[in-house]
Amino acid sequence: MITTIPSNRERFRIRLKIVSKKPFHLGIRLYNPLYPNSYYFRRKAFFKESGTKREFVISMPVSPKSLEMEIYDKNSSNDESFEIQDVRVEKMPSIKMWATDEQYHFFEFAVSFSEKAGYCSPGFYDSKDREFLFQYVPKITDAFGNELITPARTHRKMPRVQISRKLFLGYTIPIRVAILAHEGCHWFLNTRSQTTADLCGIKQYLDYGFPTIEAVYAVTKVFGNNPEMVGKSQISRTKEVINFINTYKENEQATI
């Protein structure tokens, strides 16, 4: 099922209630229908038996003028495996992002670039006031021309981020934002610590209202595609991020 949502670049949440008619794999996608590789949300879920009810809450802190939402059975061309019991659109609270003006400008630039990264060409992209520079390259390489698996890296002496177009094309917009927020934190905090940059970037990402599940994907995506990299430090890093997200969600619930 595909539904058009007149999103008008607003902030909102979508609440979906779905009940299964038999075991199946559910897919949910929200995307800009005018441009390729412009997914604002992607999710899959397995319903083990018929009669199972689940609610999905999709946060959309940014949106295009028009949005399409597709809900489907991943293994079938029809929608006979499930029923959509309810769909609601509700406003999101205003942004409560604790950051300096400079950090906020960087984050807004990261969001804007992430929305167009799926279809723009390699090149140099300046922020509005030319504070920051993104270098969008076909792929990131070392000094010998060997391809690196990192999706982005920050210059040590200037606010410039080099971004791999090859990798960014496969990411959702929220994952791109989380990665760029991480890189911005390397610069602003002047740190080489991956965990420090992770927690700083994820805090900004969550304060802005992006989905928590995509934050976990952002941390694990590179490791998932390259399991040979996974070691104690990567596992520890991922656990710290997940613990941080869980604590953040608990604190948010406590203030409601």
Backbone hydrogen bonds, N-H to C=O, Kabsch-Sander energy under -0.5 kcal/mol:
donor,donor_aa,acceptor,acceptor_aa,energy
3,T,69,M,-2.7
5,I,67,L,-3.9
7,S,5,I,-2.2
8,N,65,K,-2.7
9,R,64,P,-2.3
10,E,7,S,-1.9
12,F,60,M,-1.9
13,R,90,E,-3.1
14,I,58,I,-2.3
15,R,88,R,-2.9
16,L,14,I,-0.5
16,L,56,F,-2.8
17,K,86,D,-2.4
18,I,16,L,-0.5
18,I,54,R,-2.7
19,V,83,E,-2.5
20,S,52,T,-2.2
21,K,81,S,-3.3
22,K,81,S,-1.0
24,F,47,F,-1.6
26,L,24,F,-0.6
26,L,45,A,-3.5
27,G,72,Y,-2.7
28,I,43,R,-2.8
29,R,70,E,-2.5
30,L,41,F,-2.3
31,Y,68,E,-2.3
32,N,38,S,-2.1
35,Y,32,N,-1.1
38,S,35,Y,-0.5
40,Y,30,L,-2.5
40,Y,38,S,-0.5
41,F,30,L,-1.4
43,R,28,I,-2.3
45,A,26,L,-1.9
47,F,24,F,-2.9
47,F,45,A,-0.5
48,K,46,F,-0.7
51,G,20,S,-3.0
52,T,49,E,-1.0
54,R,18,I,-2.5
56,F,16,L,-2.6
58,I,14,I,-3.0
58,I,56,F,-0.6
59,S,57,V,-0.6
60,M,12,F,-2.6
67,L,5,I,-2.6
68,E,31,Y,-2.5
69,M,3,T,-2.9
70,E,29,R,-3.2
71,I,1,M,-2.5
72,Y,27,G,-2.4
74,K,25,H,-2.9
74,K,72,Y,-0.6
76,S,73,D,-1.5
82,F,79,D,-0.8
83,E,19,V,-2.5
85,Q,17,K,-2.5
85,Q,83,E,-0.8
86,D,17,K,-1.3
88,R,15,R,-2.2
90,E,13,R,-2.6
92,M,11,R,-0.9
96,K,207,D,-1.3
98,W,96,K,-0.7
99,A,97,M,-0.9
104,Y,100,T,-2.6
105,H,101,D,-2.5
106,F,102,E,-2.0
107,F,103,Q,-2.4
108,E,104,Y,-2.6
109,F,105,H,-2.0
110,A,106,F,-2.4
111,V,107,F,-2.4
112,S,108,E,-2.4
113,F,109,F,-2.6
114,S,110,A,-2.3
115,E,111,V,-1.7
116,K,112,S,-0.8
116,K,113,F,-0.8
117,A,113,F,-1.2
119,Y,116,K,-1.7
120,C,116,K,-1.8
123,G,136,Y,-1.9
125,Y,134,F,-2.8
127,S,132,F,-2.2
130,R,127,S,-1.9
133,L,159,P,-1.9
134,F,125,Y,-2.8
135,Q,133,L,-0.5
135,Q,161,V,-3.1
136,Y,123,G,-3.2
136,Y,134,F,-0.7
137,V,135,Q,-0.8
137,V,163,I,-2.7
142,D,146,N,-2.2
145,G,142,D,-1.9
148,L,140,I,-3.4
153,R,162,Q,-2.1
155,H,160,R,-2.8
160,R,158,M,-2.6
161,V,133,L,-2.4
162,Q,153,R,-3.0
163,I,135,Q,-2.9
164,S,151,P,-2.8
165,R,137,V,-3.4
165,R,163,I,-0.7
166,K,138,P,-1.7
168,F,164,S,-2.4
169,L,165,R,-2.0
170,G,167,L,-1.1
171,Y,168,F,-1.4
173,I,39,Y,-3.1
176,R,172,T,-2.0
177,V,173,I,-2.3
178,A,174,P,-2.5
179,I,175,I,-2.2
180,L,176,R,-2.4
181,A,177,V,-2.7
182,H,178,A,-2.0
183,E,179,I,-1.9
184,G,180,L,-2.5
185,C,181,A,-2.0
186,H,182,H,-1.5
187,W,183,E,-1.5
188,F,184,G,-2.9
189,L,185,C,-2.3
190,N,186,H,-0.5
191,T,186,H,-1.4
197,A,193,S,-1.9
198,D,194,Q,-2.6
199,L,195,T,-2.6
200,C,196,T,-2.0
201,G,197,A,-2.5
202,I,198,D,-2.9
203,K,199,L,-1.9
204,Q,200,C,-1.8
205,Y,201,G,-2.4
206,L,202,I,-2.8
207,D,203,K,-2.5
208,Y,204,Q,-1.7
209,G,205,Y,-0.7
209,G,206,L,-0.7
210,F,205,Y,-1.8
215,A,211,P,-0.9
215,A,212,T,-0.5
216,V,212,T,-1.5
217,Y,213,I,-1.8
218,A,214,E,-2.1
219,V,215,A,-1.4
220,T,216,V,-2.2
221,K,217,Y,-2.1
224,G,220,T,-2.9
225,N,221,K,-2.0
226,N,222,V,-1.0
229,M,226,N,-2.4
230,V,227,P,-1.1
235,I,231,G,-2.3
236,S,232,K,-2.6
237,R,233,S,-2.2
238,T,234,Q,-2.4
239,K,235,I,-2.3
240,E,236,S,-2.2
241,V,237,R,-1.9
242,I,238,T,-2.5
243,N,239,K,-2.7
244,F,240,E,-2.2
245,I,241,V,-2.6
246,N,242,I,-2.5
247,T,243,N,-2.3
248,Y,244,F,-2.5
249,K,245,I,-2.6
250,E,246,N,-2.1
251,N,247,T,-2.4
252,E,248,Y,-2.1
253,Q,249,K,-2.3
254,A,250,E,-1.8
255,T,251,N,-0.9
255,T,252,E,-0.7
256,I,253,Q,-0.9
